[in-house]
Amino acid sequence: MLNFLHGLDNDLRKALLIQLRNLWTHTSTAIEGNTLTLGETAFVLEEGLTISGKPLKDHEEVVGHARAIDLVYDLIQNETAFTKKELFSLHKAVQTKEIVDVYKPIGGWKKEPNSTVAVVDDKQVVFEYAPPDDVSFLMESWFDLYREIDQSLKSNDRKQALMAYVQLHVAFVRIHPFFDGNGRLARLIANIPVLKSGLPPIIIPRQQRKQYIDALSAYHFSAGQIKTGESLLPNQYALKLFIIFCEQAWRETLALVEEIRQTQRSR
């Protein structure tokens, strides 16, 4: 079902998947503060060695994220239904530190409230994510949204795939169901329908971290804190800024695919 690989020789398929894995892993972990460069990330994943002077946790994060990408590809190629079980497995992959803390479960919903500080209209504000007691119900609604999107997927429909990514990403981040790892997971699971449509993943550039956060924050603060019984995506007009941002971000991986295809055509 990874149709963007169709027609490529085996070596070029492998090269493209490696490029996407390295870029996706580097950017998503760097957005969360990982210090490894793209080159260092590629070296760690390809050679299995560490970078002198860099924290062990940074190495573990990129290895865990790459493993999560493999899980996503396996899910798609095996046509496995995406459920809470698969989501918890992805959380365990990206959360490489086994924290023995009942309030910080790995592969389980958060137990304590979480929030973030952002600047909106030049004013610092605190945004609270979904209350812990509401997470289970809200995530059922999120999976309903995922299934609705999944059932209507059309092959190579970029507009539909972009909207699927935006809606699943924003709704998941609004809920923030885990104590940690929510951003990395959002950027992974929102790409499942994109990949199932036969298109390469949307990868958020590390250099545009601020624009990414600003676009998400603008929507979150317009929608307010989400609670049980409320719409996952109210005021959808306010999604426009994030849609434009993601569409622009997508150009990099679309360009990678085109470069590989040009190599294939020249053979």
Backbone hydrogen bonds, N-H to C=O, Kabsch-Sander energy under -0.5 kcal/mol:
donor,donor_aa,acceptor,acceptor_aa,energy
3,N,1,M,-1.9
5,L,2,L,-2.0
6,H,3,N,-1.6
8,L,5,L,-1.7
13,R,9,D,-2.4
14,K,10,N,-2.3
15,A,11,D,-2.1
16,L,12,L,-2.4
17,L,13,R,-2.4
18,I,14,K,-2.1
19,Q,15,A,-2.3
20,L,16,L,-2.6
21,R,17,L,-2.5
22,N,18,I,-2.8
23,L,19,Q,-2.5
24,W,20,L,-2.8
25,T,21,R,-2.5
26,H,22,N,-2.5
27,T,23,L,-2.7
28,S,24,W,-2.1
29,T,25,T,-2.0
30,A,26,H,-2.4
31,I,27,T,-2.1
32,E,28,S,-0.6
32,E,29,T,-0.5
33,G,30,A,-1.8
34,N,29,T,-2.4
41,T,37,T,-2.7
42,A,38,L,-2.4
43,F,39,G,-2.1
44,V,40,E,-2.5
45,L,41,T,-2.3
46,E,42,A,-2.4
47,E,43,F,-2.8
48,G,43,F,-0.6
48,G,44,V,-1.5
49,L,43,F,-0.6
52,S,50,T,-0.6
54,K,51,I,-1.9
59,H,55,P,-1.2
60,E,56,L,-2.4
61,E,57,K,-2.3
62,V,58,D,-1.7
63,V,59,H,-2.1
64,G,60,E,-2.5
65,H,61,E,-2.4
66,A,62,V,-2.3
67,R,63,V,-2.0
68,A,64,G,-1.9
69,I,65,H,-2.1
70,D,66,A,-1.9
71,L,67,R,-1.9
72,V,68,A,-2.1
73,Y,69,I,-2.5
74,D,70,D,-2.6
75,L,71,L,-2.3
76,I,72,V,-2.0
77,Q,73,Y,-2.9
78,N,74,D,-2.4
79,E,76,I,-1.0
80,T,75,L,-2.5
83,T,81,A,-0.8
87,L,83,T,-2.2
88,F,84,K,-2.6
89,S,85,K,-1.7
90,L,86,E,-1.9
91,H,87,L,-2.1
92,K,88,F,-2.2
93,A,89,S,-1.5
94,V,90,L,-2.3
95,Q,91,H,-2.2
96,T,94,V,-1.3
98,E,96,T,-0.6
99,I,97,K,-1.3
100,V,98,E,-0.6
101,D,99,I,-1.7
104,K,101,D,-2.0
107,G,105,P,-0.6
108,G,105,P,-0.6
110,K,177,P,-3.1
111,K,103,Y,-0.7
116,T,127,F,-2.2
118,A,125,V,-2.5
120,V,118,A,-0.6
120,V,123,K,-2.8
123,K,120,V,-0.9
125,V,118,A,-3.0
127,F,116,T,-3.1
127,F,125,V,-0.5
128,E,126,V,-0.5
129,Y,114,N,-2.2
130,A,174,R,-1.0
130,A,175,I,-0.5
134,D,131,P,-1.9
135,V,131,P,-0.7
135,V,132,P,-1.1
136,S,132,P,-0.5
138,L,134,D,-2.5
139,M,135,V,-3.0
140,E,136,S,-1.3
141,S,137,F,-1.6
142,W,138,L,-2.1
143,F,139,M,-2.5
144,D,140,E,-1.8
145,L,141,S,-2.2
146,Y,142,W,-2.4
147,R,143,F,-2.6
148,E,144,D,-2.3
149,I,145,L,-2.3
150,D,146,Y,-3.0
151,Q,147,R,-2.3
152,S,148,E,-0.7
152,S,149,I,-0.9
153,L,150,D,-1.0
156,N,197,S,-3.4
157,D,154,K,-1.4
158,R,156,N,-1.1
161,A,157,D,-2.5
162,L,158,R,-2.6
163,M,159,K,-2.1
164,A,160,Q,-2.3
165,Y,161,A,-2.4
166,V,162,L,-2.5
167,Q,163,M,-2.7
168,L,164,A,-2.4
169,H,165,Y,-2.4
170,V,166,V,-2.7
171,A,167,Q,-2.3
172,F,168,L,-2.0
173,V,169,H,-2.3
174,R,170,V,-2.3
175,I,171,A,-1.5
176,H,172,F,-2.9
185,L,181,G,-2.1
186,A,182,N,-2.6
187,R,183,G,-2.2
188,L,184,R,-0.9
188,L,185,L,-0.5
189,I,185,L,-3.1
190,A,186,A,-1.8
191,N,188,L,-1.1
192,I,189,I,-1.2
195,L,191,N,-2.9
196,K,192,I,-2.5
197,S,193,P,-1.3
198,G,195,L,-1.8
199,L,194,V,-1.9
203,I,201,P,-0.6
208,Q,205,P,-1.3
209,R,206,R,-1.5
212,Y,208,Q,-2.5
213,I,209,R,-2.6
214,D,210,K,-2.9
215,A,211,Q,-2.4
216,L,212,Y,-2.2
217,S,213,I,-3.0
218,A,214,D,-2.4
219,Y,215,A,-1.3
220,H,216,L,-2.7
221,F,217,S,-2.7
222,S,218,A,-1.0
223,A,219,Y,-2.1
224,G,220,H,-2.5
230,E,227,K,-2.1
238,A,235,N,-1.7
239,L,236,Q,-1.8
240,K,237,Y,-1.6
243,I,239,L,-2.5
244,I,240,K,-2.4
245,F,241,L,-2.1
246,C,242,F,-2.6
247,E,243,I,-2.3
248,Q,244,I,-1.9
249,A,245,F,-2.3
250,W,246,C,-1.9
251,R,248,Q,-1.1
252,E,249,A,-1.1
254,L,250,W,-2.0
255,A,251,R,-2.2
256,L,252,E,-1.8
257,V,253,T,-2.0
258,E,254,L,-2.0
259,E,255,A,-2.4
260,I,256,L,-2.0
261,R,257,V,-2.3
262,Q,258,E,-2.2
263,T,259,E,-1.8
264,Q,260,I,-2.3
265,R,261,R,-2.6
266,S,262,Q,-1.5
267,R,264,Q,-1.2
